[in-house]
Structures are given as structure tokens and as C-alpha cells.
């Protein structure tokens, strides 16, 4: 590996989120402080959206505020998101040593990556990660609330929910491992239609019924479905923390994109 490939540079800084580190730090901290409150138990996983921060940042803040308030330690983060740029079968872990954002470098958890590579359908691919925004936009939040914690970003290509669940089961054995799934919800529906679709999606998430996720329910429905299947197996409960769309934040209401923040925790007796 050459020195130029050791660091994966930011691909969407200045478009999806601020490129200026001071502006970015202020934005992330504002989204966290303005987050929808939730007094539920410590999460072991969250789902956060991945659109431009002006649209989805407030909802992402609601998800990550729950992680910030978690009492148990976090030693690594498994970060899964759908592929938007490259079509491939299975899952891709990075080639690089770290991912750079305007806030600094995020260390890749190579021990977890090596374990992932022993699982079916997992490859190492710099190409799959080079322009993928679904993972990158989560990193400034993780850098802010979990500074120094290594991350294993996994791009999810052509796969199904059971295959995602099997990969997660193989990597998620330590209680100090935290899981983040990156997913937006419905796309380009009128405001009222999007609200109805997103409420149905939220109900399916809370019921851990990944089979009820339709094609336009979530752009990350496959990694989301995999997390829901693992939650079903492990007797976790899912709760909706925040549910809004771009018409609520910064966009027009004729065609909106839906965003949800969901937290997964051990079921309460």
C-alpha cells in the first residue's frame, strides 16, 4: 500500500457537510444539543440518516445524542451503509488505514476488518469506499462523541438482510462494540405521503419486522433489515427517537426525503 492510499480523503466535505472544521464542529455539537430527548435504556445500536446535514443533521443528532449519553464504554464501532456508487455483490471493508474528515482522522479497526474478511461475501475494496457518502457523513458525529474509538466502515452491496445479520453476528460479540446503520427513509414523495410511509416503516422497525420494509421504505433497508434480524435473535427492542423529513428541516414539501433516528437496546423485563 502506498502512502497516498493510507488515508481515504473526504469525498463530500463541502457538499454534504461543512468543510471548515470549526463550522463543522459547531454544527455537529448544535445538532447534538438540540436533539429530541429520550430517556430509554442505553442503546447497543442506532440507525441514523445520511443526507446533507442541512436536511438530516437534526435527526442524526437525535440518534447520536443517545450514544453520547450511553453509560457503558464503547471500544469499536461497526458502521454499515448502502452502496450508492459501486455495484458489487456482498460487503466491502476499506483498504485504507484511516478515513479523514475536516475534524481529523478516524482510525480503521483492522482487527475487526481481518475478522470480517473471513466471513462470506466480504472483500477489501478502496473503490467501494472512495466516493461513498453514507458512511462518511456519520464520521464527524462519531469523532465528536467517541473520540479516538476505531471504526470499521462496511459498504453493503448486493446482499439480503439475512446475509447482513450473519455478518453482524460474526463481528458483534463484544458488549463494547457499538453498531451504527446508515439509512434514510422514503424518497421523493409528497410531504403527507412520506409521513404515512415513514410511520409504517417506523412501526416495522419497532416490531423488528424487516420483511415489511418495502422498496421505498429506506434506502438502507438491507443493512437496516439485517440489524432488525439480529435484534430479533438477541431480544433487543427498537424505539423511534425522531421521525422527520426534509420538508420539516430545510426543503420544500412537494418532494421530500424521510429521516428516522432509531435506537436498539436490550428488551426490558
N, C-alpha and C positions, 0 to 999 in steps of 0.2 A: 504494500500500500504506500503510495507516495504521500509526501507531506500535504499536498493540496487536497487529498481525499480524506485526511484525518478528521476534518471538520466539515459537517454539512452546513453550508451557509443558509441564512434565512431566505426563503423564496417569496414570502408575501408580506414582509415588513414594509410599511409604507402604503399598503393597499388594504389588507385585511385588518391591520392594527398599526399603531404608530411606530415609525422607525426611530424616532428620537427617544432615547432611553428614559429621560426624565418625564416626557409626556406619557410614555407607555407605563412607567411605574405609577404615575399619578392616576391613570385611567384604571389600571387593574385594582389598585387599592380603593378607588372610589366605587367600582363595581362590587367589591367585597363588602365595603362598609354600608352600601345601600341595599344589600341583598335581602330578599324575602326571608324572614325569620322562620326557624324550625326548631322545635325543642325535642325532636326524636332522638333515638339512641345513636351512638357512634356508627357512622357508615363504614362498610368494608369495600364499597364500590360506589361510584357515581356515574351518571350519564350527563354530559354537558354538550351544548351546541357548538358549531364550528364555523359560523358565518362571520362576516366582518363585525368587529367589536361594536360599531355604532348600532348595529342591528341586534346582535345576540349577546353582547358583552354583559348586559344586566342579568340575563338568565344564567349565563355561565357563572357569574359572580354568586348567584344563589346556590349553585351546586358546590362551588369551591369553598364558600363560607362554611359549609358543613364539614368539609375536610379540614379547614383551618381550625375548627372547634373540636376536632377529634382528640380524645384524651390518650388513646393508645398510640405508640410510636409507629412510624412508617419508615421502613428501610429501603423499599424499592417500589416503583410504580410500573405496572403493566398498562400501557396506553394503546388502545386499539381503535382504528378508524377505517372507514371505507376508502378504497382507491377511487380517485376522481380522474386521474391522468393516464394510468397504465393498466391495460387489461392483462391479467395473468391468473393462473389457477393457484389457489391456496393463499399463503401468507408470506410476507416479506419482512425480515428484520434488516437493520441497516448494515452497511459496510463501514460507516464512519465511526470514529471514536467518540465523537460528541456532536450535538446539534447546537448551533449558535443562534441566539436571538439578540436584540438590542440590549437585553439585560445581562448578557454573558453567555457562557457555555453550559450546556446540560450534558452531564456525563452519561454515556450509554452503559447500561448494565450488561457487560459482556458475558458474565457468568450465566445470567438468565438467557442471553441470546444463544449461547452454546447449548444450553439445555433445550431451547426451542428448536434448534436445528436438528435435534434427534427425533423430533416429532414428525408425523406425516405432513406432507404438503408445505413444509416451511423451507424457504430459500433465503439466501442473503442477496439483497438487491439494492444497490445505490440508486438505480433508475426509478424504482417504485417510490422511493422516498424523496427524490430530488425536488419535485415540484408539488408534493402532496401537502395541502393546507390543513386537512382535517386533524392532523397530529400537531403540526407546528403551532397552530393558534392556541393550543392547550398549554404550551410550554411556559409562557410568561406567568400564567396563573400558578403552575407548579413551582416555578422558580421563586415566586413570592411567598407561597405558604409552606413549601417544603424545600427550603434552600439546601443545596448540596446533595439531595437524595437522587440516586441514579434512576434512570428511566429506561424501559425497553419499549420503544415505539414499534408497533406492528401494523403494517398496512394489510388490510383484509381485501383480498381479491375475490375471484370466483370461488365461493365456498358456500356451505349451508350452516345453519345455526348449530347443528349437532357437531359439525367439524370444529366450529369455533369453541363450543363447550368442551370438547375433548382437549383442544389446545390449552384452554384456560385451566382445566383440571390438572394437566401435566405441569403447569407453571405456578399454580396458586396454592402452594402447600404451607406456606409460612404466614402466620397471622399478621406479620409486619409488612406483608405485601399488599399493596392497595391497587385496585383496578379502576381505570377510567375508560369509559367508552364514549367516543366522539360521534354525535349524531344530531342532525337537525330533524325536524318532523315534516309535515306536509309542505309541498312546494307549489307556489303559483296558483293558489285557489283564491277566490274572493274571500274577504275577511270572515264573513259569517260561516261560509262553508269550511274554511280552515279551522275555525273554532270547533265545529262539530267533529271534524275528522280527528283533530288533535285530542279532543276529550275522549274519543273512543280509543285512540292509541294509548293515552294515559291510563285508561281503565284496563286495557290489555296488559300494560306493563305492571300495574299493581296486582293483577290476577296471575302474573307470570305465564300468560298465555301467548307465547311467541307465535303460535300458529295463526293468531288473529291479526297479526301485523300484515296489512296489505301493501301492495307495491308502492303506493304514495303515502304510506304512513310515516316513513322515516327513511332518509337516505342512507343511514347506517343501520338499517333494520337487521342485517345479518349479524354483525357483531353485537348489536343490542339483543337480538334473539338468543345468541349464544350465552350472553350474560344471564338472561332470564332463565335459560335452561339450567345453568349452573346454580342459580338462586333456588330454583325448584328442587334440585337434588340436595342442596345444602340447607334447606329450610330457612332461607332468607326471606325477608319481606321487603317489598319495594313500595316507596311512597313518592308521590309527586310533590316536589318542593315549589316549583314555579312552572307556569304554563302561559306563554305569551307568544306573539308573533311579530313580524316586522312592522305591521300596522300599529302595534302598541308602542313601538320603540322609536323608529326613525324613518319609516317608509310609508308610501301610500297604501290604501286599503283595497284597491281593485285586484291586485295580485300580491299575495303575501307568502312568506315562508314561516313555518311554525318552529318554535323552540321549546324544549322542555328540560327541566332540571329534575333528575330523579336520584334518590338515594336508596341503597340496598344495605340492610342491616340484619343481624340475626333476629329471627322471629321472637317476639316477646311471649312468654308463657301466660 
